Each structure stands twice: as C-alpha cells, then as structure tokens.
Amino acid sequence: MQRVLVVGMTENPGGMESVIMGYYRAVNRNRLQFDFLANVPEIAYESEIRQLGGEVYHIPARHKSVAAFYRALNRFFKDNASKYQSIWVNQCSLANISYLSLAKKYQIKKE
C-alpha cells in the first residue's frame, strides 16, 4: 500500500478540507492511504480520518513556538519520511516551505 502525507488541513471543515476528504473517501484505501500532519489541536474530519484508517499527527503551531515547531517538524520527518511515497502540501505561502524542504531532504516526492 502506498501512503501520502497530507499537510495543510485546519480545524475548519471548509473548501480545501472538504475537497481533500472527497478524494480520501473515494480512493481505494487498500492501495492508497492518506495520513495527515497538522499544527492545530484537532483538524476537521479527524475522527472520520481515523475511522478510514488514516493517521493524524500533531506538532506545535509555529506561531506559538518557532523553535518547538521546527524541532517537532524535523523529528517527524526524520522518524516517518520512509513511510511515504509522496507529500501533498496545501499551503499557499513560502513561509511554509519547510514542509517541502524536509520532504526533499528525506526523499519524499511532492504531488
């Protein structure tokens, strides 16, 4: 089974979150699984994601502690990157480039 790491979900069940969940519900989860990395306490659809077999990982929010955010983010990629065949980043600012930089460092393809 292939795994995709999805970054950028928020607690708001709005447009982007709904689109991602539409894809997630429709894929053959025996062949493709989505896992989610979030920096909010709980993302929209989190319980459904877990019921569908996905993992949700939480790291500290950057605006609360920049140092804690980067330590946790680096530790996450170092410990988990080998599980993922691709990364799907839903961020619209270069301020969030660290997700892609670490994915490249740990050889996860970007989709």
The first five atom37 places (N, CA, C, CB, O) and aatype in JSON, in Angstrom:
{
  "aatype": [12, 5, 1, 19, 10, 19, 19, 7, 12, 16, 6, 2, 14, 7, 7, 12, 6, 15, 19, 9, 12, 7, 18, 18, 1, 0, 19, 2, 1, 2, 1, 10, 5, 13, 3, 13, 10, 0, 2, 19, 14, 6, 9, 0, 18, 6, 15, 6, 9, 1, 5, 10, 7, 7, 6, 19, 18, 8, 9, 14, 0, 1, 8, 11, 15, 19, 0, 0, 13, 18, 1, 0, 10, 2, 1, 13, 13, 11, 3, 2, 0, 15, 11, 18, 5, 15, 9, 17, 19, 2, 5, 4, 15, 10, 0, 2, 9, 15, 18, 10, 15, 10, 0, 11, 11, 18, 5, 9, 11, 11, 6],
  "atom_mask": [
    [1, 1, 1, 1, 1],
    [1, 1, 1, 1, 1],
    [1, 1, 1, 1, 1],
    [1, 1, 1, 1, 1],
    [1, 1, 1, 1, 1],
    [1, 1, 1, 1, 1],
    [1, 1, 1, 1, 1],
    [1, 1, 1, 0, 1],
    [1, 1, 1, 1, 1],
    [1, 1, 1, 1, 1],
    [1, 1, 1, 1, 1],
    [1, 1, 1, 1, 1],
    [1, 1, 1, 1, 1],
    [1, 1, 1, 0, 1],
    [1, 1, 1, 0, 1],
    [1, 1, 1, 1, 1],
    [1, 1, 1, 1, 1],
    [1, 1, 1, 1, 1],
    [1, 1, 1, 1, 1],
    [1, 1, 1, 1, 1],
    [1, 1, 1, 1, 1],
    [1, 1, 1, 0, 1],
    [1, 1, 1, 1, 1],
    [1, 1, 1, 1, 1],
    [1, 1, 1, 1, 1],
    [1, 1, 1, 1, 1],
    [1, 1, 1, 1, 1],
    [1, 1, 1, 1, 1],
    [1, 1, 1, 1, 1],
    [1, 1, 1, 1, 1],
    [1, 1, 1, 1, 1],
    [1, 1, 1, 1, 1],
    [1, 1, 1, 1, 1],
    [1, 1, 1, 1, 1],
    [1, 1, 1, 1, 1],
    [1, 1, 1, 1, 1],
    [1, 1, 1, 1, 1],
    [1, 1, 1, 1, 1],
    [1, 1, 1, 1, 1],
    [1, 1, 1, 1, 1],
    [1, 1, 1, 1, 1],
    [1, 1, 1, 1, 1],
    [1, 1, 1, 1, 1],
    [1, 1, 1, 1, 1],
    [1, 1, 1, 1, 1],
    [1, 1, 1, 1, 1],
    [1, 1, 1, 1, 1],
    [1, 1, 1, 1, 1],
    [1, 1, 1, 1, 1],
    [1, 1, 1, 1, 1],
    [1, 1, 1, 1, 1],
    [1, 1, 1, 1, 1],
    [1, 1, 1, 0, 1],
    [1, 1, 1, 0, 1],
    [1, 1, 1, 1, 1],
    [1, 1, 1, 1, 1],
    [1, 1, 1, 1, 1],
    [1, 1, 1, 1, 1],
    [1, 1, 1, 1, 1],
    [1, 1, 1, 1, 1],
    [1, 1, 1, 1, 1],
    [1, 1, 1, 1, 1],
    [1, 1, 1, 1, 1],
    [1, 1, 1, 1, 1],
    [1, 1, 1, 1, 1],
    [1, 1, 1, 1, 1],
    [1, 1, 1, 1, 1],
    [1, 1, 1, 1, 1],
    [1, 1, 1, 1, 1],
    [1, 1, 1, 1, 1],
    [1, 1, 1, 1, 1],
    [1, 1, 1, 1, 1],
    [1, 1, 1, 1, 1],
    [1, 1, 1, 1, 1],
    [1, 1, 1, 1, 1],
    [1, 1, 1, 1, 1],
    [1, 1, 1, 1, 1],
    [1, 1, 1, 1, 1],
    [1, 1, 1, 1, 1],
    [1, 1, 1, 1, 1],
    [1, 1, 1, 1, 1],
    [1, 1, 1, 1, 1],
    [1, 1, 1, 1, 1],
    [1, 1, 1, 1, 1],
    [1, 1, 1, 1, 1],
    [1, 1, 1, 1, 1],
    [1, 1, 1, 1, 1],
    [1, 1, 1, 1, 1],
    [1, 1, 1, 1, 1],
    [1, 1, 1, 1, 1],
    [1, 1, 1, 1, 1],
    [1, 1, 1, 1, 1],
    [1, 1, 1, 1, 1],
    [1, 1, 1, 1, 1],
    [1, 1, 1, 1, 1],
    [1, 1, 1, 1, 1],
    [1, 1, 1, 1, 1],
    [1, 1, 1, 1, 1],
    [1, 1, 1, 1, 1],
    [1, 1, 1, 1, 1],
    [1, 1, 1, 1, 1],
    [1, 1, 1, 1, 1],
    [1, 1, 1, 1, 1],
    [1, 1, 1, 1, 1],
    [1, 1, 1, 1, 1],
    [1, 1, 1, 1, 1],
    [1, 1, 1, 1, 1],
    [1, 1, 1, 1, 1],
    [1, 1, 1, 1, 1],
    [1, 1, 1, 1, 1],
    [1, 1, 1, 1, 1]
  ],
  "atom_positions": [
    [[0.84, -1.18, 0.0], [0.0, 0.0, 0.0], [0.89, 1.25, 0.0], [-0.96, 0.0, 1.22], [1.9, 1.3, 0.7]],
    [[0.49, 2.23, -0.79], [1.21, 3.5, -0.81], [0.57, 4.47, 0.18], [1.22, 4.09, -2.24], [-0.64, 4.45, 0.4]],
    [[1.41, 5.32, 0.76], [0.93, 6.31, 1.71], [1.31, 7.71, 1.23], [1.51, 6.04, 3.13], [2.41, 7.94, 0.73]],
    [[0.36, 8.63, 1.41], [0.55, 10.04, 1.06], [0.44, 10.84, 2.35], [-0.5, 10.53, -0.01], [-0.49, 10.65, 3.13]],
    [[1.4, 11.73, 2.57], [1.34, 12.63, 3.71], [0.68, 13.92, 3.26], [2.75, 12.91, 4.3], [1.15, 14.58, 2.33]],
    [[-0.43, 14.28, 3.9], [-1.17, 15.49, 3.56], [-0.91, 16.54, 4.64], [-2.71, 15.19, 3.43], [-1.08, 16.28, 5.83]],
    [[-0.5, 17.73, 4.2], [-0.21, 18.84, 5.11], [-1.11, 20.01, 4.73], [1.3, 19.24, 5.04], [-1.32, 20.28, 3.55]],
    [[-1.65, 20.7, 5.72], [-2.4, 21.91, 5.45], [-3.86, 21.88, 5.88], [0.0, 0.0, 0.0], [-4.58, 22.86, 5.68]],
    [[-4.3, 20.79, 6.46], [-5.68, 20.75, 6.95], [-5.79, 21.62, 8.21], [-6.13, 19.27, 7.26], [-4.85, 21.71, 9.01]],
    [[-6.93, 22.26, 8.37], [-7.19, 23.08, 9.55], [-8.39, 22.52, 10.29], [-7.42, 24.57, 9.16], [-8.93, 21.48, 9.92]],
    [[-8.8, 23.23, 11.33], [-9.97, 22.8, 12.1], [-11.28, 23.19, 11.4], [-9.93, 23.41, 13.49], [-12.35, 22.74, 11.81]],
    [[-11.2, 24.0, 10.37], [-12.38, 24.48, 9.65], [-12.78, 23.49, 8.55], [-12.11, 25.88, 9.05], [-11.99, 23.25, 7.64]],
    [[-13.98, 22.92, 8.61], [-14.4, 21.97, 7.56], [-14.86, 22.72, 6.31], [-15.54, 21.06, 8.08], [-15.97, 22.51, 5.83]],
    [[-14.0, 23.58, 5.79], [-14.35, 24.41, 4.65], [-13.98, 23.78, 3.32], [0.0, 0.0, 0.0], [-13.96, 22.55, 3.19]],
    [[-13.7, 24.62, 2.34], [-13.49, 24.18, 0.97], [-12.36, 23.21, 0.77], [0.0, 0.0, 0.0], [-12.58, 22.1, 0.28]],
    [[-11.15, 23.58, 1.16], [-10.0, 22.71, 0.94], [-10.15, 21.41, 1.7], [-8.71, 23.42, 1.37], [-9.9, 20.34, 1.15]],
    [[-10.57, 21.48, 2.94], [-10.75, 20.28, 3.76], [-11.8, 19.36, 3.15], [-11.15, 20.66, 5.19], [-11.63, 18.14, 3.14]],
    [[-12.88, 19.94, 2.65], [-13.94, 19.14, 2.02], [-13.46, 18.46, 0.74], [-15.15, 20.01, 1.71], [-13.81, 17.31, 0.48]],
    [[-12.66, 19.17, -0.06], [-12.13, 18.59, -1.3], [-11.2, 17.43, -0.98], [-11.38, 19.67, -2.13], [-11.3, 16.36, -1.59]],
    [[-10.3, 17.63, -0.03], [-9.37, 16.56, 0.35], [-10.14, 15.35, 0.85], [-8.38, 17.05, 1.43], [-9.83, 14.22, 0.48]],
    [[-11.13, 15.58, 1.68], [-11.91, 14.45, 2.2], [-12.71, 13.77, 1.09], [-12.86, 14.93, 3.31], [-12.92, 12.56, 1.14]],
    [[-13.17, 14.52, 0.1], [-13.85, 13.91, -1.03], [-12.94, 12.93, -1.76], [0.0, 0.0, 0.0], [-13.36, 11.82, -2.11]],
    [[-11.69, 13.33, -1.97], [-10.7, 12.41, -2.58], [-10.43, 11.22, -1.67], [-9.38, 13.16, -2.89], [-10.39, 10.07, -2.11]],
    [[-10.26, 11.52, -0.39], [-9.91, 10.45, 0.55], [-11.01, 9.4, 0.65], [-9.63, 11.03, 1.94], [-10.73, 8.2, 0.71]],
    [[-12.24, 9.84, 0.66], [-13.36, 8.89, 0.71], [-13.45, 8.04, -0.55], [-14.67, 9.64, 0.93], [-13.9, 6.9, -0.5]],
    [[-13.03, 8.6, -1.68], [-13.21, 7.93, -2.97], [-12.07, 6.98, -3.34], [-13.35, 8.97, -4.04], [-12.28, 6.08, -4.16]],
    [[-10.89, 7.15, -2.78], [-9.76, 6.3, -3.19], [-9.92, 4.89, -2.63], [-8.43, 6.9, -2.72], [-10.61, 4.66, -1.64]],
    [[-9.28, 3.96, -3.29], [-9.21, 2.59, -2.79], [-8.18, 2.58, -1.67], [-8.84, 1.57, -3.94], [-6.97, 2.59, -1.93]],
    [[-8.65, 2.56, -0.43], [-7.75, 2.66, 0.71], [-6.96, 1.38, 0.97], [-8.53, 3.02, 1.94], [-6.11, 1.35, 1.85]],
    [[-7.23, 0.33, 0.21], [-6.37, -0.86, 0.27], [-5.1, -0.63, -0.55], [-7.13, -2.1, -0.25], [-4.1, -1.32, -0.36]],
    [[-5.15, 0.33, -1.47], [-4.0, 0.62, -2.33], [-3.33, 1.95, -1.99], [-4.43, 0.64, -3.77], [-2.13, 2.12, -2.21]],
    [[-4.11, 2.9, -1.45], [-3.6, 4.25, -1.17], [-4.2, 4.76, 0.13], [-3.94, 5.22, -2.34], [-5.41, 4.76, 0.31]],
    [[-3.34, 5.18, 1.03], [-3.78, 5.69, 2.32], [-3.25, 7.11, 2.51], [-3.32, 4.77, 3.48], [-2.1, 7.4, 2.17]],
    [[-4.08, 7.98, 3.06], [-3.68, 9.34, 3.38], [-3.41, 9.42, 4.88], [-4.76, 10.37, 2.94], [-4.2, 8.92, 5.69]],
    [[-2.32, 10.06, 5.26], [-2.05, 10.43, 6.64], [-1.91, 11.95, 6.66], [-0.76, 9.72, 7.2], [-1.58, 12.56, 5.65]],
    [[-2.15, 12.54, 7.82], [-2.23, 14.0, 7.92], [-1.28, 14.51, 9.0], [-3.66, 14.44, 8.22], [-1.2, 13.96, 10.09]],
    [[-0.57, 15.58, 8.67], [0.3, 16.27, 9.61], [-0.3, 17.65, 9.84], [1.78, 16.37, 9.09], [-0.49, 18.42, 8.9]],
    [[-0.58, 17.97, 11.1], [-1.28, 19.22, 11.42], [-0.58, 19.96, 12.54], [-2.73, 18.95, 11.8], [0.09, 19.35, 13.39]],
    [[-0.73, 21.28, 12.54], [-0.21, 22.08, 13.64], [-1.33, 22.82, 14.36], [0.84, 23.07, 13.12], [-1.13, 23.93, 14.88]],
    [[-2.49, 22.2, 14.39], [-3.63, 22.66, 15.19], [-4.04, 21.5, 16.09], [-4.85, 23.15, 14.27], [-3.74, 20.34, 15.77]],
    [[-4.71, 21.78, 17.21], [-5.06, 20.7, 18.15], [-5.92, 19.58, 17.54], [-5.78, 21.29, 19.34], [-5.75, 18.41, 17.87]],
    [[-6.84, 19.94, 16.66], [-7.69, 18.93, 16.01], [-8.1, 19.45, 14.64], [-8.95, 18.59, 16.88], [-8.54, 20.59, 14.51]],
    [[-7.94, 18.62, 13.62], [-8.32, 19.04, 12.27], [-9.75, 18.62, 11.96], [-7.35, 18.44, 11.23], [-10.31, 17.73, 12.6]],
    [[-10.34, 19.28, 10.98], [-11.67, 18.93, 10.52], [-11.66, 17.47, 10.06], [-12.14, 19.88, 9.37], [-10.69, 17.03, 9.44]],
    [[-12.69, 16.75, 10.36], [-12.87, 15.35, 9.94], [-11.87, 14.39, 10.6], [-12.74, 15.25, 8.44], [-11.69, 13.28, 10.1]],
    [[-11.23, 14.79, 11.68], [-10.2, 13.94, 12.27], [-10.72, 12.56, 12.68], [-9.6, 14.62, 13.48], [-10.06, 11.56, 12.42]],
    [[-11.89, 12.51, 13.3], [-12.4, 11.2, 13.71], [-12.74, 10.33, 12.49], [-13.65, 11.36, 14.59], [-12.51, 9.12, 12.51]],
    [[-13.27, 10.93, 11.43], [-13.55, 10.17, 10.22], [-12.27, 9.67, 9.57], [-14.34, 11.03, 9.23], [-12.21, 8.54, 9.09]],
    [[-11.24, 10.51, 9.56], [-9.95, 10.1, 9.0], [-9.44, 8.86, 9.71], [-8.92, 11.25, 9.12], [-8.99, 7.9, 9.07]],
    [[-9.51, 8.88, 11.03], [-9.04, 7.73, 11.8], [-9.91, 6.49, 11.52], [-9.06, 8.05, 13.31], [-9.39, 5.38, 11.44]],
    [[-11.22, 6.69, 11.38], [-12.1, 5.56, 11.06], [-11.78, 4.96, 9.69], [-13.57, 6.01, 11.1], [-11.94, 3.76, 9.48]],
    [[-11.33, 5.79, 8.78], [-10.98, 5.33, 7.43], [-9.57, 4.74, 7.36], [-11.11, 6.47, 6.44], [-9.13, 4.3, 6.3]],
    [[-8.86, 4.73, 8.49], [-7.54, 4.11, 8.54], [-6.38, 5.06, 8.45], [0.0, 0.0, 0.0], [-5.23, 4.62, 8.43]],
    [[-6.64, 6.35, 8.38], [-5.57, 7.33, 8.3], [-5.03, 7.69, 9.67], [0.0, 0.0, 0.0], [-5.71, 7.57, 10.68]],
    [[-3.8, 8.13, 9.68], [-3.17, 8.64, 10.89], [-3.21, 10.16, 10.86], [-1.71, 8.12, 11.04], [-3.13, 10.76, 9.8]],
    [[-3.34, 10.76, 12.03], [-3.26, 12.22, 12.16], [-2.16, 12.51, 13.18], [-4.64, 12.85, 12.59], [-2.25, 12.1, 14.34]],
    [[-1.16, 13.22, 12.73], [-0.04, 13.59, 13.6], [-0.14, 15.08, 13.89], [1.35, 13.23, 12.93], [-0.46, 15.88, 13.01]],
    [[0.14, 15.44, 15.13], [0.08, 16.84, 15.54], [1.46, 17.31, 16.0], [-0.95, 17.04, 16.67], [2.17, 16.62, 16.72]],
    [[1.8, 18.51, 15.55], [3.02, 19.17, 16.01], [2.61, 20.56, 16.52], [4.1, 19.28, 14.85], [1.51, 21.02, 16.2]],
    [[3.46, 21.21, 17.29], [3.1, 22.54, 17.81], [2.94, 23.56, 16.68], [4.17, 23.03, 18.79], [3.57, 23.45, 15.62]],
    [[2.09, 24.54, 16.91], [1.9, 25.62, 15.95], [3.14, 26.51, 15.94], [0.63, 26.45, 16.28], [3.71, 26.81, 16.99]],
    [[3.54, 26.94, 14.75], [4.73, 27.79, 14.62], [4.54, 29.11, 15.36], [5.06, 28.05, 13.14], [5.48, 29.61, 15.97]],
    [[3.33, 29.69, 15.31], [3.13, 30.99, 15.95], [3.19, 30.92, 17.48], [1.8, 31.57, 15.52], [3.34, 31.95, 18.13]],
    [[3.08, 29.73, 18.05], [3.19, 29.6, 19.5], [4.63, 29.43, 19.96], [2.35, 28.44, 19.98], [5.03, 29.95, 21.0]],
    [[5.4, 28.68, 19.17], [6.82, 28.5, 19.49], [7.54, 28.06, 18.22], [7.02, 27.45, 20.64], [7.42, 26.91, 17.79]],
    [[8.29, 28.98, 17.64], [9.01, 28.68, 16.41], [9.99, 27.53, 16.62], [9.75, 29.94, 15.9], [10.07, 26.62, 15.8]],
    [[10.72, 27.57, 17.72], [11.72, 26.53, 17.99], [11.06, 25.17, 18.17], [12.53, 26.89, 19.23], [11.52, 24.18, 17.61]],
    [[9.98, 25.11, 18.94], [9.28, 23.84, 19.16], [8.69, 23.3, 17.86], [8.17, 24.0, 20.22], [8.72, 22.1, 17.61]],
    [[8.15, 24.19, 17.03], [7.6, 23.79, 15.73], [8.66, 23.13, 14.87], [6.99, 25.0, 15.0], [8.46, 22.03, 14.37]],
    [[9.81, 23.8, 14.7], [10.86, 23.26, 13.84], [11.48, 21.98, 14.4], [11.94, 24.3, 13.62], [11.83, 21.08, 13.64]],
    [[11.63, 21.91, 15.71], [12.15, 20.66, 16.31], [11.19, 19.5, 16.03], [12.36, 20.82, 17.84], [11.61, 18.42, 15.61]],
    [[9.91, 19.73, 16.28], [8.92, 18.67, 16.08], [8.78, 18.3, 14.61], [7.56, 19.11, 16.63], [8.66, 17.12, 14.28]],
    [[8.81, 19.29, 13.73], [8.69, 19.02, 12.3], [9.88, 18.2, 11.8], [8.6, 20.34, 11.51], [9.69, 17.22, 11.08]],
    [[11.07, 18.59, 12.18], [12.26, 17.83, 11.76], [12.23, 16.41, 12.33], [13.54, 18.56, 12.21], [12.54, 15.45, 11.63]],
    [[11.85, 16.28, 13.58], [11.77, 14.96, 14.21], [10.73, 14.1, 13.51], [11.42, 15.1, 15.71], [10.96, 12.91, 13.28]],
    [[9.57, 14.7, 13.15], [8.54, 13.94, 12.45], [9.09, 13.39, 11.13], [7.31, 14.82, 12.18], [8.96, 12.19, 10.85]],
    [[9.7, 14.24, 10.33], [10.21, 13.79, 9.04], [11.34, 12.76, 9.2], [10.71, 14.98, 8.22], [11.39, 11.78, 8.47]],
    [[12.21, 12.99, 10.14], [13.3, 12.05, 10.37], [12.76, 10.67, 10.74], [14.24, 12.56, 11.47], [13.27, 9.65, 10.27]],
    [[11.74, 10.63, 11.59], [11.18, 9.37, 12.07], [10.2, 8.71, 11.11], [10.5, 9.59, 13.38], [10.04, 7.49, 11.13]],
    [[9.52, 9.5, 10.25], [8.4, 8.96, 9.47], [8.5, 9.05, 7.96], [7.2, 9.65, 9.87], [7.69, 8.44, 7.27]],
    [[9.46, 9.77, 7.44], [9.51, 10.01, 5.99], [9.55, 8.72, 5.18], [10.71, 10.86, 5.65], [9.0, 8.67, 4.08]],
    [[10.19, 7.72, 5.68], [10.33, 6.47, 4.91], [8.99, 5.78, 4.64], [11.25, 5.51, 5.65], [8.93, 4.91, 3.77]],
    [[7.94, 6.14, 5.35], [6.62, 5.54, 5.14], [5.91, 6.08, 3.91], [5.75, 5.77, 6.36], [4.99, 5.45, 3.39]],
    [[6.34, 7.26, 3.43], [5.54, 7.99, 2.43], [6.16, 7.98, 1.05], [5.36, 9.41, 2.88], [7.37, 8.15, 0.88]],
    [[5.3, 7.78, 0.05], [5.72, 7.82, -1.33], [5.56, 9.23, -1.91], [4.92, 6.82, -2.16], [6.22, 9.57, -2.9]],
    [[4.7, 10.04, -1.3], [4.53, 11.42, -1.77], [3.98, 12.29, -0.66], [3.59, 11.46, -3.0], [3.49, 11.81, 0.36]],
    [[4.08, 13.61, -0.89], [3.54, 14.59, 0.05], [2.63, 15.53, -0.71], [4.7, 15.38, 0.78], [2.93, 15.93, -1.84]],
    [[1.51, 15.87, -0.09], [0.52, 16.77, -0.68], [0.43, 17.96, 0.27], [-0.89, 16.06, -0.88], [-0.12, 17.84, 1.37]],
    [[0.97, 19.11, -0.13], [1.03, 20.29, 0.73], [0.0, 21.31, 0.27], [2.45, 20.9, 0.74], [0.05, 21.78, -0.87]],
    [[-0.92, 21.64, 1.13], [-1.96, 22.64, 0.85], [-1.68, 23.89, 1.65], [-3.37, 22.09, 1.17], [-2.42, 24.24, 2.57]],
    [[-0.63, 24.57, 1.29], [-0.25, 25.83, 1.9], [0.0, 26.8, 0.76], [1.01, 25.69, 2.84], [0.5, 26.4, -0.29]],
    [[-0.35, 28.05, 0.95], [-0.2, 28.99, -0.16], [0.77, 30.13, 0.16], [-1.56, 29.57, -0.51], [0.57, 31.27, -0.26]],
    [[1.81, 29.8, 0.91], [2.8, 30.81, 1.26], [4.18, 30.17, 1.35], [2.43, 31.5, 2.6], [4.32, 29.05, 1.82]],
    [[5.19, 30.89, 0.9], [6.55, 30.38, 1.03], [7.0, 30.32, 2.48], [7.5, 31.23, 0.22], [8.04, 29.73, 2.78]],
    [[6.24, 30.91, 3.37], [6.55, 30.79, 4.8], [6.43, 29.34, 5.24], [5.62, 31.69, 5.64], [6.96, 28.96, 6.29]],
    [[5.74, 28.53, 4.45], [5.53, 27.12, 4.78], [6.42, 26.19, 3.96], [4.08, 26.75, 4.57], [6.12, 25.0, 3.84]],
    [[7.49, 26.71, 3.4], [8.38, 25.92, 2.55], [9.09, 24.81, 3.32], [9.4, 26.82, 1.89], [9.58, 23.86, 2.71]],
    [[9.16, 24.92, 4.63], [9.89, 23.93, 5.42], [9.34, 22.52, 5.25], [9.86, 24.31, 6.89], [10.09, 21.55, 5.33]],
    [[8.03, 22.37, 5.01], [7.46, 21.04, 4.77], [8.08, 20.42, 3.51], [5.91, 21.13, 4.62], [8.48, 19.26, 3.52]],
    [[8.16, 21.21, 2.44], [8.73, 20.7, 1.19], [10.24, 20.51, 1.29], [8.4, 21.65, 0.05], [10.79, 19.57, 0.72]],
    [[10.9, 21.39, 2.0], [12.36, 21.25, 2.18], [12.7, 19.96, 2.89], [12.93, 22.45, 2.96], [13.62, 19.24, 2.49]],
    [[11.97, 19.66, 3.95], [12.24, 18.42, 4.68], [11.81, 17.2, 3.88], [11.52, 18.44, 6.04], [12.46, 16.16, 3.95]],
    [[10.73, 17.31, 3.13], [10.31, 16.2, 2.27], [11.41, 15.89, 1.25], [8.98, 16.52, 1.55], [11.71, 14.73, 0.99]],
    [[12.0, 16.93, 0.7], [13.1, 16.72, -0.27], [14.3, 16.12, 0.41], [13.49, 18.05, -0.94], [14.92, 15.19, -0.11]],
    [[14.65, 16.65, 1.59], [15.79, 16.13, 2.34], [15.64, 14.64, 2.62], [15.97, 16.9, 3.65], [16.61, 13.89, 2.52]],
    [[14.41, 14.22, 2.98], [14.17, 12.82, 3.32], [13.58, 12.03, 2.15], [13.23, 12.74, 4.52], [13.06, 10.93, 2.34]],
    [[13.66, 12.6, 0.94], [13.35, 11.92, -0.32], [11.89, 11.5, -0.46], [14.21, 10.71, -0.46], [11.6, 10.4, -0.93]],
    [[10.96, 12.37, -0.05], [9.54, 12.16, -0.33], [9.22, 13.0, -1.57], [8.63, 12.55, 0.91], [9.59, 14.17, -1.64]],
    [[8.54, 12.41, -2.52], [8.16, 13.15, -3.72], [7.03, 14.13, -3.38], [7.72, 12.17, -4.87], [6.24, 13.87, -2.47]],
    [[6.97, 15.24, -4.09], [5.86, 16.17, -3.9], [4.84, 15.94, -4.99], [6.35, 17.64, -3.9], [5.2, 15.76, -6.15]],
    [[3.58, 15.96, -4.64], [2.49, 15.73, -5.6], [1.6, 16.95, -5.64], [1.66, 14.47, -5.23], [0.61, 16.97, -6.38]]
  ]
}
